[in-house]
Amino acid sequence: MSVALRRRQAFKVMIGLGGTAASAMLPGPAQAERTAARSAESTTEEHPAHPVAPPDAIAMLYDNTICTGCKACMPACNEANSLPTDTLLSGGIWDMPLGLNAKTKNIVEPYQDPQTDEFAFVKKQCMHCLDPACVTGCLFGALVKQDLGAVTWNSSLCIGCRYCEVACPFEVPQFQWQNWNPKIVKCEFCYDQRLKEDLQPACTAACPTGTVIFGKRSDLLAQAKERISTAPDKYFEKRVYGEYEAGGTQVLYLSSVSLQKIGLPKLGSTSIGHYATKVTSVIYKWLVGPVVVAGIFGFFIRRNWDRHESERLEHEEKTGYPDQL
């Protein structure tokens, strides 16, 4: 076999592999148009600006006027989710995380104003938004909104891009920087560990004072509003945080101090996922043009290659020698 023939065969293999990779990475024009159409439809259907929770949607209600800061919910969460304790600050003795991190899905933090001595606790975990920005931002569907409302994470689909961290307005998803095969860590409502067994999440089950309770979102909203109407002076803001914020969440708050002071961001009622879907819709729309151009170039390259191969075979049949060109 001549050197020229081996080179031609290698070149053909490289073109074939390159074409296969390109076709796998770039959708065809028809596929791109269908994707853009689906994305545009989801803006008004799957990602409405103001989503409505299904009747059986679950939720948590946290009332910091009751919280004693005992933190019983934290070891219960660690045990249910097989999480190690964060003992770095305590010299390996106590679980003392500074915030949500790769070892902590649920935390109770204190707030104190040094000038007024205003004091309160706040429990932080995933908010389980009705239309989660993390789910919309996940490129490979590693984050999923389950039927009852829990936002869960699938390790087999995650590529570690951390878009969920950027998208989440509550800064909840955490990345395991110290591991060679890092995971995303966030509260999942104990979905696999307890909800599937018809048990409430570990944190609500462990709370000794009823500070955080679990149930249907509609029931907890009604109960929270009743608490406000019964004792309005007890609550700084006469509303339930999470009823409308970011399109609504499935973790609800009542607070004796300003919600922003305890770290809950001020958000509008429009779903963050709604904004994200509008962006992806535009991206898919403008991606159709480059894909069509790539398809046209691919057609002409393939046609010219086939013609070249036909001429080469014809030359070999006539002369009995391989084409050296």
C-alpha positions as CSV (number, residue, x, y, z in Angstrom):
1,M,0.0,0.0,0.0
2,S,1.4,3.4,-1.0
3,V,2.1,6.2,1.3
4,A,-0.4,8.4,-0.6
5,L,-3.2,5.7,-0.2
6,R,-2.6,5.5,3.6
7,R,-2.7,9.2,3.9
8,R,-5.9,9.4,1.9
9,Q,-7.5,6.7,4.1
10,A,-6.4,8.5,7.3
11,F,-7.8,11.8,5.9
12,K,-11.1,10.1,5.1
13,V,-11.3,8.7,8.7
14,M,-10.6,12.1,10.2
15,I,-13.3,13.7,8.1
16,G,-15.8,11.0,9.0
17,L,-15.0,11.4,12.7
18,G,-15.2,15.2,12.5
19,G,-18.5,15.0,10.7
20,T,-19.9,12.6,13.3
21,A,-18.8,14.8,16.2
22,A,-20.2,17.9,14.5
23,S,-23.5,16.3,13.8
24,A,-23.7,15.2,17.4
25,M,-22.9,18.6,18.8
26,L,-24.9,20.7,16.4
27,P,-28.6,19.9,15.8
28,G,-30.0,19.9,12.3
29,P,-32.0,22.9,11.2
30,A,-35.4,21.2,11.7
31,Q,-34.3,20.0,15.2
32,A,-33.2,23.5,16.1
33,E,-36.5,25.0,14.9
34,R,-38.4,22.5,17.0
35,T,-36.3,23.2,20.0
36,A,-36.8,27.0,19.6
37,A,-40.6,26.4,19.3
38,R,-40.7,24.3,22.4
39,S,-38.7,26.9,24.3
40,A,-41.0,29.7,23.1
41,E,-44.1,27.6,24.2
42,S,-42.6,26.9,27.6
43,T,-42.4,30.7,28.2
44,T,-46.1,30.8,28.6
45,E,-47.0,27.3,29.7
46,E,-44.2,25.5,31.6
47,H,-42.6,28.8,32.9
48,P,-45.4,31.3,33.5
49,A,-44.4,34.6,34.9
50,H,-46.6,33.9,38.0
51,P,-46.8,30.1,38.4
52,V,-49.6,28.5,40.4
53,A,-48.8,25.7,42.9
54,P,-50.6,22.4,42.3
55,P,-53.3,21.6,45.0
56,D,-51.1,18.9,46.6
57,A,-47.9,20.9,46.7
58,I,-45.9,20.4,49.9
59,A,-44.1,23.1,51.8
60,M,-42.4,24.1,55.0
61,L,-43.4,27.1,57.2
62,Y,-40.7,28.6,59.5
63,D,-41.7,31.1,62.1
64,N,-38.7,32.7,63.8
65,T,-40.8,34.1,66.6
66,I,-40.9,30.5,68.0
67,C,-37.3,29.5,67.2
68,T,-35.0,29.0,70.2
69,G,-31.9,28.3,68.1
70,C,-31.5,24.8,69.4
71,K,-30.4,23.6,66.0
72,A,-31.9,20.2,66.4
73,C,-32.8,20.3,62.7
74,M,-29.2,20.4,61.7
75,P,-27.9,17.0,63.0
76,A,-31.2,15.4,61.9
77,C,-30.6,16.7,58.4
78,N,-27.0,15.4,58.4
79,E,-28.1,12.0,59.6
80,A,-30.9,11.6,57.1
81,N,-28.7,12.7,54.2
82,S,-25.5,10.9,55.3
83,L,-23.6,14.2,55.5
84,P,-20.4,14.6,57.5
85,T,-20.3,17.3,60.2
86,D,-18.5,20.5,59.6
87,T,-16.2,20.7,62.6
88,L,-13.4,22.8,61.1
89,L,-14.0,25.9,63.3
90,S,-14.5,23.8,66.5
91,G,-11.3,21.9,66.1
92,G,-13.1,18.6,65.3
93,I,-15.6,18.7,68.2
94,W,-18.9,20.4,67.2
95,D,-20.8,20.9,64.0
96,M,-20.2,24.6,63.4
97,P,-20.8,25.5,59.7
98,L,-20.7,29.2,58.8
99,G,-23.4,28.8,56.2
100,L,-24.7,26.4,53.6
101,N,-21.8,24.5,52.2
102,A,-20.8,21.1,50.7
103,K,-21.4,19.5,54.1
104,T,-24.5,21.4,55.2
105,K,-28.0,21.4,53.5
106,N,-29.8,23.1,56.4
107,I,-28.6,25.6,58.9
108,V,-30.0,27.9,61.6
109,E,-28.2,31.3,61.8
110,P,-28.6,34.1,64.3
111,Y,-29.1,37.7,63.5
112,Q,-28.4,40.6,65.9
113,D,-28.3,44.3,65.4
114,P,-25.4,45.6,67.5
115,Q,-27.0,49.0,67.9
116,T,-30.6,48.1,68.7
117,D,-30.0,44.6,70.2
118,E,-32.7,43.4,67.7
119,F,-32.3,39.6,67.6
120,A,-33.7,36.7,65.6
121,F,-32.9,33.4,64.1
122,V,-33.4,32.2,60.5
123,K,-33.4,28.7,59.0
124,K,-31.9,28.4,55.6
125,Q,-32.1,25.6,53.0
126,C,-33.3,25.2,49.4
127,M,-36.5,27.3,48.9
128,H,-37.9,24.8,46.4
129,C,-39.3,27.5,44.1
130,L,-42.5,26.8,42.1
131,D,-40.5,27.6,38.9
132,P,-36.9,27.1,40.0
133,A,-34.2,29.1,38.2
134,C,-31.7,26.3,38.9
135,V,-33.8,23.8,37.0
136,T,-34.2,26.1,34.0
137,G,-30.4,26.9,34.1
138,C,-29.3,23.2,34.2
139,L,-28.2,22.3,30.7
140,F,-28.5,18.5,31.1
141,G,-31.5,18.1,33.3
142,A,-29.6,17.2,36.4
143,L,-32.0,19.2,38.6
144,V,-35.7,18.2,38.4
145,K,-38.8,19.6,39.9
146,Q,-40.7,16.6,41.3
147,D,-44.5,16.2,41.3
148,L,-44.9,17.3,45.0
149,G,-42.5,20.2,44.4
150,A,-39.2,19.0,45.7
151,V,-36.2,20.1,43.6
152,T,-33.9,17.1,43.4
153,W,-30.4,16.6,41.9
154,N,-29.3,13.6,39.7
155,S,-25.5,13.0,39.9
156,S,-25.4,10.9,36.8
157,L,-26.5,13.9,34.6
158,C,-24.5,16.7,36.3
159,I,-21.4,17.9,34.5
160,G,-20.3,20.3,37.3
161,C,-20.9,23.5,35.3
162,R,-22.3,25.3,38.4
163,Y,-24.9,27.2,36.4
164,C,-27.4,26.3,39.2
165,E,-25.2,28.3,41.6
166,V,-25.3,31.3,39.4
167,A,-29.0,31.1,38.6
168,C,-30.3,30.6,42.2
169,P,-31.3,34.0,43.7
170,F,-31.1,32.5,47.2
171,E,-27.4,31.2,46.7
172,V,-28.4,27.7,47.8
173,P,-26.6,25.1,45.6
174,Q,-23.1,24.4,46.9
175,F,-20.2,22.8,45.1
176,Q,-17.8,20.2,46.6
177,W,-14.5,21.9,45.8
178,Q,-12.5,19.5,47.9
179,N,-13.5,16.3,46.0
180,W,-12.0,15.0,42.8
181,N,-15.5,14.1,41.6
182,P,-17.5,17.0,43.1
183,K,-21.2,17.0,43.6
184,I,-23.8,19.7,44.0
185,V,-25.2,19.8,47.5
186,K,-28.6,21.2,48.4
187,C,-31.7,20.4,50.4
188,E,-34.0,18.0,48.5
189,F,-36.9,17.9,51.1
190,C,-35.5,14.5,52.0
191,Y,-37.2,13.3,48.9
192,D,-35.5,9.9,48.5
193,Q,-34.8,9.4,52.2
194,R,-38.2,10.2,53.7
195,L,-40.9,11.6,51.3
196,K,-41.0,8.5,49.3
197,E,-41.8,6.6,52.5
198,D,-44.6,9.1,53.4
199,L,-42.5,10.6,56.1
200,Q,-41.9,14.4,56.6
201,P,-38.4,15.9,56.2
202,A,-36.0,15.2,58.9
203,C,-35.7,18.8,60.0
204,T,-39.4,19.3,60.6
205,A,-39.7,16.0,62.3
206,A,-36.9,16.9,64.7
207,C,-38.0,20.4,65.6
208,P,-39.1,20.3,69.3
209,T,-40.9,23.7,69.3
210,G,-42.9,23.5,66.1
211,T,-40.8,26.4,64.7
212,V,-40.7,24.7,61.3
213,I,-43.7,22.6,60.2
214,F,-44.5,20.5,57.1
215,G,-47.7,20.1,55.2
216,K,-49.6,21.2,52.1
217,R,-48.5,24.6,50.9
218,S,-52.1,25.9,50.7
219,D,-52.7,24.8,54.3
220,L,-49.5,26.4,55.6
221,L,-50.2,29.6,53.8
222,A,-53.6,29.8,55.5
223,Q,-52.1,29.0,58.9
224,A,-49.4,31.7,58.4
225,K,-51.9,34.4,57.5
226,E,-54.1,33.4,60.5
227,R,-51.1,33.9,62.8
228,I,-50.5,37.4,61.3
229,S,-54.1,38.4,61.7
230,T,-54.3,37.0,65.3
231,A,-51.0,38.7,66.5
232,P,-50.1,41.4,64.0
233,D,-47.7,43.1,66.3
234,K,-45.6,39.9,66.6
235,Y,-44.5,40.1,63.0
236,F,-42.4,42.9,61.5
237,E,-43.8,42.5,58.0
238,K,-47.5,41.5,57.8
239,R,-47.0,39.0,55.0
240,V,-45.7,35.5,54.3
241,Y,-42.3,35.5,52.6
242,G,-42.4,32.9,49.7
243,E,-46.0,33.3,48.8
244,Y,-45.1,35.4,45.8
245,E,-41.3,36.0,45.9
246,A,-39.6,34.7,42.7
247,G,-42.9,33.4,41.5
248,G,-43.5,31.6,44.8
249,T,-41.6,29.1,46.9
250,Q,-42.4,26.0,48.9
251,V,-40.5,27.2,51.9
252,L,-42.4,30.0,53.7
253,Y,-41.3,32.4,56.4
254,L,-42.7,34.6,59.1
255,S,-40.3,36.9,60.9
256,S,-40.2,39.3,63.8
257,V,-37.6,41.4,62.1
258,S,-37.0,42.7,58.6
259,L,-36.7,39.8,56.1
260,Q,-33.8,41.4,54.4
261,K,-31.9,41.7,57.7
262,I,-32.0,37.9,58.2
263,G,-30.7,37.3,54.7
264,L,-33.8,36.8,52.6
265,P,-33.5,38.8,49.3
266,K,-36.1,41.2,48.2
267,L,-37.5,39.8,45.0
268,G,-40.4,40.5,42.7
269,S,-43.3,38.2,42.0
270,T,-42.1,37.2,38.6
271,S,-40.6,33.8,38.3
272,I,-36.8,33.8,37.8
273,G,-37.2,30.7,35.6
274,H,-39.5,32.8,33.4
275,Y,-36.7,35.3,32.7
276,A,-34.2,32.5,32.0
277,T,-36.6,30.7,29.6
278,K,-37.0,33.9,27.6
279,V,-33.2,34.1,27.2
280,T,-32.8,30.5,26.0
281,S,-35.7,31.0,23.6
282,V,-33.7,33.9,21.9
283,I,-30.6,31.8,21.9
284,Y,-32.3,28.9,20.1
285,K,-33.9,31.3,17.7
286,W,-30.6,32.8,16.6
287,L,-28.8,29.5,16.6
288,V,-31.0,28.3,13.6
289,G,-29.1,30.5,11.2
290,P,-25.5,29.3,12.0
291,V,-26.8,25.7,12.0
292,V,-28.3,26.1,8.5
293,V,-25.1,27.6,7.2
294,A,-23.1,24.7,8.7
295,G,-25.5,22.3,7.0
296,I,-25.0,23.9,3.6
297,F,-21.2,23.8,3.9
298,G,-21.4,20.2,5.0
299,F,-23.5,19.3,2.0
300,F,-21.0,20.8,-0.5
301,I,-18.0,19.3,1.3
302,R,-19.6,15.9,1.2
303,R,-20.6,16.2,-2.4
304,N,-17.1,17.3,-3.5
305,W,-15.6,14.4,-1.5
306,D,-17.8,11.9,-3.1
307,R,-17.0,13.3,-6.6
308,H,-13.2,13.1,-5.7
309,E,-13.6,9.5,-4.6
310,S,-15.5,8.6,-7.8
311,E,-12.8,10.1,-10.0
312,R,-10.0,8.3,-8.0
313,L,-11.7,4.9,-8.4
314,E,-12.2,5.5,-12.1
315,H,-8.5,6.4,-12.5
316,E,-7.4,3.3,-10.7
317,E,-9.7,1.1,-12.9
318,K,-8.2,2.6,-16.1
319,T,-4.5,2.6,-15.1
320,G,-4.3,-0.2,-12.6
321,Y,-2.4,2.1,-10.3
322,P,-3.6,4.1,-7.2
323,D,-4.1,7.8,-7.7
324,Q,-1.1,9.6,-6.3
325,L,-2.9,13.0,-6.1
